[in-house]
Amino acid sequence: MTKSKAETLNLNFRFSKPPLTPNSRRLRLSIRASSPSSTALNDPPLPSLTNSDLQLRVRILSESLPYIQKFRGKTIVVKYGGAAMKSAELNASVVRDLVLLSCVGLRPVLVHGGGPEINVLLNQLNIPAQFRDGLRVTDARTMEVVSMVLVGKVNKDLLGFVGEVARVDPTVLQTIVDNGSIPVIASVAADEYGQPYNINADTVAGEVAAALGAEKLILLTDVAGILRNREDPGSLVKEIDIKGVKKMIEEGKVGGGMIPKVNCCIRSLDQGVTTASIIDGRVEHSLLHEIMTDEGAGTMITG
């Protein structure tokens, strides 16, 4: 099947029986909350705590109780962006946070991107990285690199071949979640002919959240959230509705790679997801901060 660089393809995005090709080997991972014995989850010995430190920890635990009760049994889809995955320590922190959420009764699902890793490998192979409206332009050579990084390197530790999600079959995914495991999903999928396509990871996360009837969609990225002034980190928008964020796009206040993030949030909200948040994945425990506190950790978009 030959596609031009400006074409996109509607495809069936299934988790039950994805077709395998030499360039699109599927690797599924699950993190079991009942087995936190991996060395990646082992924290260093804690220093001695003062009474004030202990009181603070007790207060934080006490304040989180209403949120644990509110979200217990609810599905939370988290997209961990490639630009926020540069630190091994932060990666381990995000994994611990996901396991903690699972242990207290939430049902997390992780979708990962790998933008910086893809760019590094493209540079090593002297293939220029191209973007259009925040989406990667992907020819045949770039598609091979995308598959190597997203399905191989990242899971293990376009516009040519860019796909649009036509449908998500959540059957197997729902079974994994019901069994208490945390699915880890790469944003590469194949069409009915077995041709792999690169899909924007934010888009995948939004469609998965909608298909699973998720309570929350959370995008962890390398920015604090939506800014009223892109040059001013202090202009963070804490909460905004769909109408307001669409107006910001029209006014040019939201641009670049933030556009597909916002659009996927809007689409997921239109399909029944309760809230969608864009938060800074470079900040340790920002995921817990967003879910378990009143102030949150970034920008929350509501319907």
N, C-alpha and C positions, 0 to 999 in steps of 0.2 A: 504494500500500500504506500503510495507516494503522496506526501503532503507538501505544499509550499510553505515558506517561512511565516506567512501571515495567516495561515489557516489554523483553525482549532477543530477539535473533534469531540462530539458528545460521546461519552462512553459509559458503559455500565460499570459502576464501582462496587465490586462485590468482595466480601471477605470470606465467603464460604468455600469456593473452589476457584481461586484465581489461576488463569492459564500460565504455564511456565514456559519461558523461552531462554535460550542461552544467555541473553543479556538482562534477564529480569528474574533471577532466582529470588523466591520469596523466603523471608526469614521472619518468623513470628516469635516474639518474646513476651513473657508475662512475668510480672514481679509479684510473688506471693507475699502478702502481708504477714502470713503465719511463719515465714522463714527469714527473719532479718539477720541471718548469720553471715551474710556476705561481707568480705573485708571492706567493700565499698561503703557499707553502712556502719562500720565500727568507728565510733567517735573516740577521740583521744581522752585520756583521763581528765575529769573536770577539776578545776582548781577549788580550793576551799571557798565557801560562800559565806558572806557576812549575813547578819540577820536581815538587813535591808534587801539584800539580793534574794534571800529566801522569800521574804514577804512579797517582793515584786513578782517572783515566779508563781507563787500561790495566787496572787491577784489576777495574773494573766490567765492561769488555768481556770479560775472562777469565772472570769469574764467570757471565756470561750464556750462555756457550757450552753448558753442559749443558742449559739450558732451550731454546735454539735447536734443539739436537739432539732433545730430547724432543718438541717441538711442531711440528717441521718437517713440512709436509704435512697438518697437522691444521687443522680449521676452528674458528675462534674467532668467536662471535657477540657483538657489542658493542652494547648499547643506551645511547645518549647522551641523557640526560634533559633536557627543556626547562629545568628549574630549574638545571642545570649549564651551560647554553649561553649565559650572559649576557655572557661576555667574548670578544671577537674574538680576543684573544691565546690564550686557552685553546682556542677552537675550532680555530685554526690548529695548536696543539700536538697536539691529538687527531688531526687529519688527518695530521700528520707521523708520529706514532706508528703509526698504521694503515699508512701507506706503508712505514715501516721494518719492521714485522712482515711485510708482504707481501714485501719485498725479501729478508728472511732465510729465506723459505720457508713462513711461516704463511699461512693462508687466512682473512683477516678478512672479516666481513660486518657492516655497520653498520645498525642500526635506530634512528631518531630520534623523539623526542617533541617537544612544543612547548607545554607547559602554560603558562608565563608569557606567551608571545606570544599564546596564545589568550585568556588572562585580560585582557591589556591591550586587545586589540581588542574583547572583549565589554564592557569598561568604557567604551570610547569610544562604543560603540553603545547604552549604557545597558541591557545585557542582563545580569542577575545570574548569576554563576557559582555552580553548585551541585554539591556532591559528596556521595556516599553510599558509606561504607566505602572511601574512597580513590579511588572511580571517579567520573568526571565524568558528571553527569546532562545528557543532551543532547536538547533538543527540535529542531524543524525549523530555527529561526533559528540556534541554536547550532551545528547541523550545518554550516550554510553557512560559519560562521566557522572551524570546525575544518578544513574542506576548504581554505579560503583559506590558512590558516596552514601546515598540515602538507604539503599538496601544492604550494602555491605559494611562500610566503615562505621557509619553512625549507629545503625541498628545493632551492630556487633559490639562494642566497647562497654514557555518554551516557546517567535512563537511557533515554530514548525511542529515539534513533537510535544505540544502542550495540550493536555486534555481538560475537558470540562466534566464535572461530575454529573452524569445523567440520572443515576439512581444509586442509593446505598442499600444493600441488603444486610440488615443488622443481625440476622439470625444467629450466626456463629459468634459474632461479637457480643451479643446479648448473653449468650451462654457463658462466655469467658467471664464477663462481669458478674453474672449471677453466681459463679463458682468462687468468687472472692479474689480473682486475679486482676491484675492491672494490665490491660492490653497496651502494647506499644506499636504504633502504626506509622509506617513510612509513606510519604506522599507520592508513590509511584504506583500506577495501576495500568492494566492492559485492557484493550478493547476485545471484541468478540473474536478477533483474528489472532490474538496473542501479542499484538504490537504494544510495547510498553510506552507510556506517556508520562511526562512530568506534570504534576498538578501542584499548584500553589498550596503549600501546607496549611495556610490560614483557611483557604477554601475547603480543604478536606476536613479540617477541624470543625468548621461551621456546619457542613453537611452531615458529618457524623453526629454532632450534637443534636441536630434536628431529628435525625433518624432514630436516635436513642431516646428522644424526649427528655433531653438533659435539662436540669435546673439552671446550670450556669455553663457558659463558655468563657474560658480565660486564655488570653493570648499573652504568653511571656515573651518579651522581645527586648531590644537594646535601647529603648527609650522609656521615659517615665510614664507616658500615656499620650493623650491628645493635648496639644498645647494651643492656646489661643494665639500665641505668637511663637512661631517655630524657632525664633532666635532667642527666646526667653524661657529657660528651663523652669522659672518660677511661675509661669502662666498655665500651669496644669489645670485642665478641666476635670473636676472630681466626678461629676455626674451630668449626663446629658441624655435627652431622648432622641428618637430617630429623626424627628423633624429638625431638631437643633443641629445634629451632626450633618445632616444633608445640606443644611444652609451653610455650614462651615466649608463643605466641599465646594459648593457653588461659588463661595467667596474666595476660594483659593487658599484658605487657611489650613486645609488638609491636602497634602500632596505626596508624590513619590510613593515609596513603599507603604505609607500609611493608608493609602486609598484602598488597596485590596483587603487590608485588615478591617477597616471600617465597613466596607461593603459586605464582607463575610459575616460580620457581627449583625448588620441590618438584616441580611437574608436569614440568618439563624433565628433572630427575634421574630421575623415575619412567619416563620414556620413553627413557632411555639416555644422556643427556648425563653426562659424567664428573663435572664439578664446576661449581658456579655461585657467582659472587661478586658482592657488592654493595660498591662502592667509591666514594670521593669524587672526582667528576669535576671539582671545583673546584681540585684539587691538580694542578699541572703534572706530566705524565708518570706519573700514578698508574696508567695502563694498563700501561705498561712495568714499573713497579714490581711490579704484581700478577703479571704473567706471568713476569718474568725474575729474580725474587729469591726467597729462601727465606721472608722475613718477610711478603711480600705487602703489600697496600695497604688492605685493608678486611676484610670478613667473607667467608670461603669456606664454602659449604654443601656437604656431601658426602652420598652416598646411604646 
